[in-house]
């Protein structure tokens, strides 16, 4: 009988001393599986990780959320909480960079449709300027919402929701052609 995702999760939570090793292995296995599932071989000793690998190999956002759930199953004083947080930070960072590259690729494709092709260096400079402008707008967007809350800090969950909202605005602008012409 193959384990399911709930059994895998329960097993991870019952063995916090190994959670760092197993989640790190899961991340490596997912990357290998995503490259070519047809040749992926999972060592028998790690077969219990299979449901996790299959569920999230092509769903980085889902895996990031899964890690938050695992992390939050522990007390902040537990070593396991810190270890899972470190893994979460690494994988979330990779996911954010992946989204950034995909967004830039969509913006370039839209710009080519609207303004024609440009040379490599002009395109690089244009993407750099565009991302810099988005970064400034993102900070202003968060500052505005921080002011609305009459506090200095925005909690992590609210910040994540605000960033999703901000990037949806940017994605809509790209889709609708609200991007500047080439430099």
C-alpha positions as CSV (number, residue, x, y, z in Angstrom):
1,X,0.0,0.0,0.0
2,X,1.4,3.4,-1.0
3,X,1.4,6.2,1.5
4,X,-0.9,9.2,0.8
5,X,-0.1,12.9,1.4
6,X,-1.7,12.9,4.9
7,X,0.3,9.9,6.0
8,X,3.5,11.5,4.7
9,X,2.7,14.7,6.5
10,X,1.9,12.9,9.8
11,X,5.2,10.9,9.5
12,X,7.1,14.2,9.0
13,X,5.5,15.8,12.0
14,X,6.1,12.8,14.2
15,X,9.8,12.9,13.4
16,X,10.9,16.5,13.8
17,X,14.6,15.5,14.2
18,X,14.7,14.4,10.6
19,X,12.4,17.0,9.1
20,X,15.2,19.2,7.7
21,X,16.8,16.3,5.9
22,X,13.5,14.9,4.5
23,X,12.2,18.3,3.3
24,X,15.5,19.1,1.7
25,X,15.6,15.7,0.0
26,X,11.9,16.3,-1.1
27,X,12.9,19.6,-2.7
28,X,15.8,17.9,-4.6
29,X,13.6,15.0,-5.7
30,X,10.9,17.4,-6.9
31,X,13.4,19.3,-9.1
32,X,14.6,16.0,-10.6
33,X,11.1,14.7,-11.0
34,X,10.0,17.9,-12.7
35,X,12.8,17.7,-15.3
36,X,11.7,14.3,-16.5
37,X,9.1,12.2,-14.5
38,X,9.6,9.2,-16.9
39,X,13.2,8.6,-15.7
40,X,12.8,9.6,-12.1
41,X,13.7,6.9,-9.6
42,X,13.0,7.3,-5.9
43,X,15.2,5.3,-3.5
44,X,13.1,2.7,-1.7
45,X,14.1,4.2,1.7
46,X,12.4,7.5,0.7
47,X,9.3,6.0,-0.9
48,X,7.2,7.7,1.8
49,X,8.0,11.1,0.2
50,X,6.5,10.1,-3.1
51,X,3.0,11.7,-2.4
52,X,4.7,15.0,-1.5
53,X,6.9,14.9,-4.6
54,X,4.0,14.1,-6.9
55,X,1.7,16.7,-5.3
56,X,4.1,19.6,-5.5
57,X,6.8,19.0,-8.2
58,X,4.8,21.2,-10.6
59,X,3.2,23.4,-7.9
60,X,5.9,25.6,-6.2
61,X,3.3,27.9,-4.7
62,X,1.5,24.9,-3.2
63,X,4.7,23.5,-1.8
64,X,5.5,26.9,-0.2
65,X,2.1,26.9,1.4
66,X,2.6,23.3,2.5
67,X,5.8,24.3,4.2
68,X,4.1,27.1,6.1
69,X,1.6,24.5,7.4
70,X,4.3,22.2,8.5
71,X,6.3,25.0,10.0
72,X,3.3,26.3,11.9
73,X,2.6,22.8,13.3
74,X,5.6,23.4,15.6
75,X,6.2,26.0,18.3
76,X,8.5,28.9,17.3
77,X,10.8,27.7,20.1
78,X,11.2,24.3,18.4
79,X,14.3,23.7,16.3
80,X,12.1,22.0,13.7
81,X,10.2,25.4,13.3
82,X,13.4,27.2,12.6
83,X,14.6,24.4,10.2
84,X,11.4,24.4,8.2
85,X,11.4,28.2,8.1
86,X,14.9,28.2,6.6
87,X,13.8,25.7,3.9
88,X,10.6,27.7,3.3
89,X,12.7,30.9,2.9
90,X,15.0,29.2,0.4
91,X,12.2,27.6,-1.7
92,X,10.0,30.7,-1.5
93,X,12.9,32.8,-2.7
94,X,13.4,30.5,-5.7
95,X,9.7,30.7,-6.4
96,X,9.6,34.5,-6.3
97,X,12.6,34.6,-8.7
98,X,10.8,32.2,-11.0
99,X,7.7,34.4,-11.0
100,X,9.9,37.4,-11.6
101,X,11.4,35.8,-14.7
102,X,8.0,34.7,-16.0
103,X,6.6,38.2,-15.5
104,X,9.5,39.8,-17.3
105,X,9.2,37.2,-20.2
106,X,5.5,38.1,-20.6
107,X,6.3,41.8,-20.5
108,X,9.0,41.4,-23.2
109,X,6.6,39.4,-25.4
110,X,3.9,42.1,-25.0
111,X,6.4,44.8,-25.8
112,X,7.5,42.9,-28.9
113,X,3.9,42.7,-30.0
114,X,3.3,46.4,-29.4
115,X,6.6,47.9,-30.4
116,X,8.4,45.3,-32.5
117,X,11.6,43.5,-31.7
118,X,14.7,45.2,-30.2
119,X,18.3,44.2,-29.7
120,X,19.5,42.1,-26.7
121,X,21.1,44.9,-24.7
122,X,18.2,47.3,-25.1
123,X,15.8,44.5,-24.0
124,X,18.0,43.8,-20.9
125,X,18.1,47.5,-20.0
126,X,14.3,47.8,-20.6
127,X,13.6,44.8,-18.3
128,X,15.9,46.2,-15.6
129,X,14.2,49.6,-15.8
130,X,10.8,48.0,-15.7
131,X,11.6,45.8,-12.7
132,X,13.1,48.8,-10.9
133,X,9.9,50.8,-11.5
134,X,7.8,47.8,-10.3
135,X,9.9,47.6,-7.1
136,X,9.3,51.3,-6.4
137,X,5.6,51.0,-7.0
138,X,5.5,47.8,-4.8
139,X,7.1,49.7,-1.9
140,X,4.7,52.6,-2.3
141,X,1.8,50.2,-2.4
142,X,2.9,48.5,0.8
143,X,3.5,51.9,2.5
144,X,0.0,53.1,1.6
145,X,-1.5,50.0,3.2
146,X,0.8,50.4,6.2
147,X,-0.5,53.9,6.6
148,X,-4.1,52.7,6.4
149,X,-3.4,50.4,9.3
150,X,-2.0,53.1,11.6
151,X,1.0,50.9,12.4
152,X,4.6,50.5,11.4
153,X,4.4,46.8,10.5
154,X,2.2,44.6,8.3
155,X,1.9,41.0,9.5
156,X,3.3,38.3,7.2
157,X,-0.1,37.0,6.1
158,X,-1.5,40.5,5.2
159,X,1.8,41.4,3.4
160,X,1.5,38.2,1.3
161,X,-2.1,39.0,0.4
162,X,-1.1,42.6,-0.5
163,X,1.7,41.4,-2.6
164,X,-0.6,39.1,-4.5
165,X,-2.9,42.0,-5.1
166,X,-0.1,44.2,-6.3
167,X,1.3,41.6,-8.7
168,X,-2.2,41.0,-10.1
169,X,-2.3,44.7,-10.9
170,X,1.0,44.4,-12.7
171,X,0.0,41.2,-14.5
172,X,-3.2,43.0,-15.7
173,X,-1.1,46.0,-17.0
174,X,1.2,43.6,-18.9
175,X,-1.8,41.8,-20.4
176,X,-3.5,45.1,-21.4
177,X,-0.3,46.5,-22.8
178,X,0.3,49.1,-20.1
179,X,4.0,48.9,-20.4
180,X,6.5,51.5,-21.7
181,X,8.0,51.4,-25.1
182,X,11.6,50.2,-25.5
183,X,14.3,52.6,-24.2
